Amino acid sequence: MIEIDAILAHALVPLLDARLVLYQHYLELDRRVKRAASQDNVCMRFMTVPGVGPIAALTFKAAVDDPNRFKRSRTVVAHFGLTPRHFQSGEHDNPGRISKAGDRDVRATLYAAANALLMRTMAGSQIKSWGMRLMRTKGRRRAVVAVARKLAVLLHRMWIDGSEFRQEQVGGTA
C-alpha cells in the first residue's frame, strides 16, 4: 500500500522506522529490568506471588529500601497511601477514598499487580478468591485497592521473614 503512493511512503516510512527503533529500545529496557530482578534474591521471592512481576518487585524493594524501618507490615500500606481516609466530626464517621499519601508510582505498581492477580492470573489462591468476593460485593476498583493493600503487607512480611509465598488452593492446602 505504501509503495503505491509516493507521498504516503514519504510520510509513513520515517514513522515506521521510528516505531521500530522505539520498540527495540523497549525490548532492551525490558531485558535489563528482568535481568536486574532475576539477580536479586528478594525480588525473586517477591515474584513468586501471583501478579507480582519484575517491575512491581523492583519498585517495591526500591521504595521500601530498608524493611526494618517499619515496625509492622501494615504501616507500609499507610506509607504508600493505600489506607482509607476518614472524615470525622462529632456525629459523622465517613470512610472515604484512599489517602494517596506517599509514592504515587509504588501505589500504581501495587494496583497494577493486584489487578493482574485478579484479572489475569489463572491459578486460584486465597488472595484471589478473597478479592473476587470483594469484587462482587464492593466493586472492582475497591477490590483491587484492597488486594493491593494485602500485597504490600504480604511482600513486606516476606521480606522481613525471609519466607516464600505459599500458594494455597481455595479448597485446601496445596
CORJO-V999896 format. One record per residue. N is the residue number from 1. RES is the residue in one small letter. PSI is psi as a letter, one per 20 degrees, with the letter a starting at -180 (* if undefined). OMEGA is omega in degrees with one decimal (999 if undefined). NEAR is the number of other C-alpha atoms within 12 Angstrom. Layout:
N,RES,PSI,OMEGA,NEAR ; N,RES,PSI,OMEGA,NEAR
//
This chain:
1,m,g,-179.0,10 ; 2,i,h,-177.6,14 ; 3,e,h,-178.6,12 ; 4,i,g,-175.8,9 ; 5,d,o,-177.0,12 ; 6,a,h,179.7,12 ; 7,i,g,177.3,12 ; 8,l,g,178.6,15 ; 9,a,g,-179.9,16 ; 10,h,h,-179.0,15 ; 11,a,h,-171.7,15 ; 12,l,h,-177.7,17 ; 13,v,g,176.5,18 ; 14,p,h,178.0,14 ; 15,l,g,177.9,14 ; 16,l,h,176.4,16 ; 17,d,g,178.1,15 ; 18,a,h,177.7,14 ; 19,r,g,178.7,14 ; 20,l,g,179.1,14 ; 21,v,g,178.0,14 ; 22,l,g,179.8,14 ; 23,y,h,177.7,14 ; 24,q,g,177.0,14 ; 25,h,h,176.3,14 ; 26,y,g,179.6,14 ; 27,l,h,178.6,14 ; 28,e,g,177.9,14 ; 29,l,g,178.3,16 ; 30,d,g,178.3,17 ; 31,r,g,179.1,16 ; 32,r,g,179.0,17 ; 33,v,g,179.7,22 ; 34,k,h,178.5,22 ; 35,r,g,179.2,18 ; 36,a,g,179.9,22 ; 37,a,h,-178.1,28 ; 38,s,i,178.7,22 ; 39,q,i,-179.5,16 ; 40,d,p,-177.2,19 ; 41,n,h,-179.6,22 ; 42,v,g,179.3,34 ; 43,c,h,177.7,33 ; 44,m,h,176.1,30 ; 45,r,g,178.3,33 ; 46,f,h,-175.7,39 ; 47,m,i,173.0,33 ; 48,t,i,176.8,26 ; 49,v,p,179.1,37 ; 50,p,p,178.9,37 ; 51,g,h,-178.6,35 ; 52,v,o,179.0,37 ; 53,g,a,-177.8,31 ; 54,p,h,-178.7,35 ; 55,i,g,179.4,33 ; 56,a,g,-178.9,38 ; 57,a,g,179.8,42 ; 58,l,h,179.8,34 ; 59,t,g,-179.6,33 ; 60,f,g,-178.8,42 ; 61,k,g,179.8,33 ; 62,a,h,-177.6,19 ; 63,a,h,179.9,27 ; 64,v,h,176.9,29 ; 65,d,f,178.7,18 ; 66,d,o,-175.0,16 ; 67,p,i,-177.7,27 ; 68,n,i,178.0,16 ; 69,r,i,174.7,15 ; 70,f,p,-178.7,20 ; 71,k,h,179.5,14 ; 72,r,q,-179.3,18 ; 73,s,h,179.6,27 ; 74,r,h,179.8,24 ; 75,t,i,175.4,25 ; 76,v,h,-179.8,38 ; 77,v,g,178.8,39 ; 78,a,h,180.0,26 ; 79,h,h,-179.6,28 ; 80,f,j,173.3,34 ; 81,g,k,179.5,29 ; 82,l,j,178.5,37 ; 83,t,q,-180.0,30 ; 84,p,q,173.6,21 ; 85,r,q,175.5,17 ; 86,h,p,174.8,14 ; 87,f,o,-176.0,15 ; 88,q,p,169.1,11 ; 89,s,a,-175.1,9 ; 90,g,g,-175.0,7 ; 91,e,i,-172.0,7 ; 92,h,q,173.4,9 ; 93,d,n,-176.9,11 ; 94,n,o,171.4,13 ; 95,p,p,-177.6,14 ; 96,g,b,178.2,15 ; 97,r,r,-179.6,18 ; 98,i,q,-172.8,26 ; 99,s,h,-179.8,22 ; 100,k,k,173.8,22 ; 101,a,q,175.0,20 ; 102,g,a,-172.4,21 ; 103,d,o,-178.3,23 ; 104,r,h,-177.7,20 ; 105,d,h,177.9,21 ; 106,v,g,178.2,33 ; 107,r,g,179.0,36 ; 108,a,h,179.5,26 ; 109,t,g,176.5,33 ; 110,l,h,177.3,43 ; 111,y,g,179.4,36 ; 112,a,h,178.4,30 ; 113,a,g,178.5,39 ; 114,a,h,177.6,39 ; 115,n,g,177.4,32 ; 116,a,h,179.0,26 ; 117,l,g,-176.9,36 ; 118,l,h,-170.8,36 ; 119,m,h,-171.7,25 ; 120,r,h,-175.9,16 ; 121,t,p,-179.2,21 ; 122,m,h,-177.5,14 ; 123,a,p,178.3,21 ; 124,g,q,175.6,27 ; 125,s,r,179.9,26 ; 126,q,h,179.6,26 ; 127,i,g,-179.3,34 ; 128,k,g,-179.4,36 ; 129,s,h,176.0,24 ; 130,w,g,179.2,24 ; 131,g,h,178.4,33 ; 132,m,h,175.1,29 ; 133,r,g,177.6,20 ; 134,l,h,-178.7,21 ; 135,m,h,179.4,22 ; 136,r,h,-176.3,15 ; 137,t,h,-172.6,13 ; 138,k,i,-177.2,16 ; 139,g,r,-174.2,15 ; 140,r,g,-176.2,21 ; 141,r,g,179.7,24 ; 142,r,h,178.8,27 ; 143,a,g,-179.6,29 ; 144,v,g,177.4,37 ; 145,v,g,178.8,38 ; 146,a,g,177.8,36 ; 147,v,h,176.3,42 ; 148,a,g,175.4,44 ; 149,r,g,-178.8,39 ; 150,k,h,177.8,33 ; 151,l,g,179.3,45 ; 152,a,g,177.9,45 ; 153,v,g,-178.5,32 ; 154,l,g,-179.6,36 ; 155,l,g,178.6,43 ; 156,h,g,-179.8,38 ; 157,r,h,177.1,29 ; 158,m,h,-179.3,28 ; 159,w,g,-179.6,30 ; 160,i,g,-175.4,25 ; 161,d,h,-171.7,16 ; 162,g,k,-175.6,18 ; 163,s,r,177.6,19 ; 164,e,q,175.4,22 ; 165,f,p,178.0,27 ; 166,r,o,-180.0,19 ; 167,q,o,179.2,19 ; 168,e,p,-179.4,18 ; 169,q,r,-177.2,17 ; 170,v,g,-175.6,16 ; 171,g,i,-177.8,11 ; 172,g,b,-178.6,10 ; 173,t,q,-179.3,11 ; 174,a,*,999,13
//
